[in-house]
C-alpha cells in the first residue's frame, strides 16, 4: 500500500483526471478546502499537489490557484530508425554480462533488475508454507516429481487462469523452470531450425537469446509505446516473412510497459489462426495491473488451441523459486518431450511450497498490496525522473508492471552513460539491450521493483547529474 497520505491523495486525483472526471483546465479546490474535504493536514494537501505538479497533472496559476492539465510528459516517442546493419546476437550477450554479470556491493544502486524487491514479497506467509512442507511433505519433496509438475500446483494455477478468463484443465498444464523455460519449450515445439519468429521491437533481451540459440530467426515488428505491437506492421510481417510463430508479451511488456488492447488481442488470435501461425503468449506481467480490472490475455480468445500460453510466479511472488508454467494448446506432446530433453523435471520442493501457499497464503490479498505499492513506486520514480533528467526527456506511463521506458535527447548515448554510472556504483538497462535492428542509443529502461527510498532518490538524482554532464 502507499506509505504516505499525500501519495494516496495524489493517486486519487490522478484517477479522477485519467477517467475524465476532472478535465483539463478545471480548477481544483484550494489547499485549505482540499484539506477539509479530504480530512488531511494542510501539509499533506500541499505535498499531494506538489507531486501532481511534478508529474504534470496540475499547474499553478499565479493569484488564481491550481488547475488540471494533461501530463506535460504525455508520450510522444519518436520512431526508431533501423540500423544499416543488424547487430550480432553475441553483442547482446556481452551487454547482458556487463549489466548483470558482476556481484554488486550493498552500496550499489541498481535500476536494472526487473524483479520485485524482497520487501514487497509475502516472506512470512511463504515461510509458513516452507515449514508445512518440511513437516509434512519432506520425503516427497526430496524426490523427482512428475515431469508435468505436481498436481496440487497445477490445480491452483488452473484456478488462477480461470479468474483471468482462461478455462483450462489442470492436466493441460506443465510446470517449468520459470517463464524463460516455458518460452524455450514453446519455440522448440512449434518451430524448426531456420524458421522465422515475429517479435516486438524493442523487446526483452532474453527473447533474442532464446530464438537465436535454437537456430531460429527473430524478425522485429514495430511497436506503439502505449498499445504494444502495431497491428498493421504485424499483419504485414506475417504476409512478407511467412513466420512459423509469433511471440508477444501482451500485457505491460518489457521494456515499454505497453499493453495490447483487448479488442486487438482478439484480432491477433483470429488472424494468426487464419494464417496458421502459432502465437506464443508471454503473460508474465498480467496480474500486475494498476487499474480496477485485469487485462485479458490472447489465450482467453483461443478456441482451438492455436495459442501457447506462458507465465510464472517470478514477477509476482517468488523470483528465486523459478516456477513457471505453460498451457500448450495443440502442442502438448511436443512440449512434454521437449521438457524431458531440456530439464526432465522442475524442483519438487519449490512446487510443494507454492502449492501450499496458493491454497493458504491469500495470494489475492498479496497481489492487491503489490499492485498498489508498484503503482505508488511508479509515480514516485516518474516524478524524480522528470525533475532531474534533461529537458526533452520523454517517459512512458505504464498501467502495470515493473518498468519505465525513457527516451533521452539524441545527443546522449546510454551505453557510454552506463560505463560512467557503473564507476559511481549505479546501473540501469541501456536501450541497446532490447533490439538487434533499432538505433536505441538514447533510450534506457528503469526498473521500479525497489521501494522508493532515500537510496533510490539519490540514485535517480545522480543519474540525472550524469545525464546533464553528458549532454553539455
Phi, psi and omega in degrees: 000159178299138186282328188239151182299321183293331176293316180296321179293319178297317178299322179299316180289323177299317178299317179297321181290315183290333176276355179084006179285331167248124188255157178305133181093347181284137181280139177269159176300156175296164179301320180294319180293319178298318178301317181290314182295321186267352180068037180235168179288163178298322179295320178298317178299318180296316180297322178296314179296321179299318177296317180296324175294317180300325180274354176088012180274340186224144174233150179260132177246122185308133177060016181233321179127202184252138184230150178286140172219161173288147184306133182296338181259031177309138189300125174216049182298142174279149174291139178282146176271142178291146174288156179289337180218138180295145173285153174283135178307334179296332179294326174294316180302316181295322180290322175301317180295322178297315185283321190244354194272359183243136174294133183256153174286168179294342180278347183292138177251115182245125172253018184261334185283117185265059179220160177286139174297150182302333179297337182269356186259153184279067188300319183295315179295320177295324178297323177297321178292323177299314180297319179299314181295319179297325181281323192246340186230019190298322182291314180294328181290343179276347184264162167300136173267182177301144179304323181286342185108155184291145186298318182304317181290317179298323178294320178294321178293323177300322177295315178301317181293325177297322179295338179259013174094010180246115176269120184216142174279136181301336179288349178268357182263153176224129182278138185233169174277082182074177180286332181297319177294322178303316179294317178300318179296319180297315180300315180298320187286324190248003178226168179234168179308129178089352179292151176266143178231123178284138177222160175290156175220120002284161179211172181300133186298334178298337179293315178300317182296317181296316183287311184293322182294340180260010176077017174263169186243116177283135176240117186277138182241141184299148179235156169258141190280358173245323188247015175074211187303137180282121189302314182297319179295322180296312182294321178296321180294324176297315181293322185281316191260347181049058184287159174275333184208165176225126183247118183230141166264107194276334182234120175058057188297162180246118019257000189283329189076017184274151177234131176288129178303146183303322181295325178288327177300318179296320178297319181297314181300315182295316181294314181296324178296316180297323183269001180059041175253125180286129178263120174258116183255124173259109183245040186294336182257003189303327182280353187260048181274149180266343184274199184274345189221139177290133174293151180285165175254162172299324182301329181292344177260000184280128181244351184226015178077022181275356179249128172263125187252128181235140176200181178194175176263008187291332182262349187239341189220304187210084182305320185288344181282338178053056178245119175229186178204163180221134171256117200273352183059231181280359192247027185302312184298317180295320181289323177299315180294321179295324177297318178301316183287328188274312185214358179067298183210161177260151183315116180294318181302311181295323177297315180299317181297313182291324177299316179294317180299315182296331177282327193233351190262006180057059178301323180298319179293318177301316181297320178300315179294318181297316179300316181298314181296315180296322178298315179298314179299319180302315181294320182289320176298314180303316182300315181291321179298314181293330181283329191243344179277163186296158174300140183098355176292134176241135190232135176290159178230074184293155179256022178172173175087199191241357195233151171241133180256125190240125174257127183250168177305147186301337182288348185264132175251113187285342175288317174297320178299322180300317180297321177294318182295320182294332174293338178259017180059049182216138174214168181204179179258111180289154184301330183298344177292340198250011176200145172267345189246327190269149175275099181246035186295335183250028177240154171209160178246132175249123176269141187247023184289341179271130178306141182292123178213189182297325180294316177297314180301316178299318181296317179293322178293319178296318178298321177299319179296317178297323178294317180296319180291329179288332183270356181280000000 
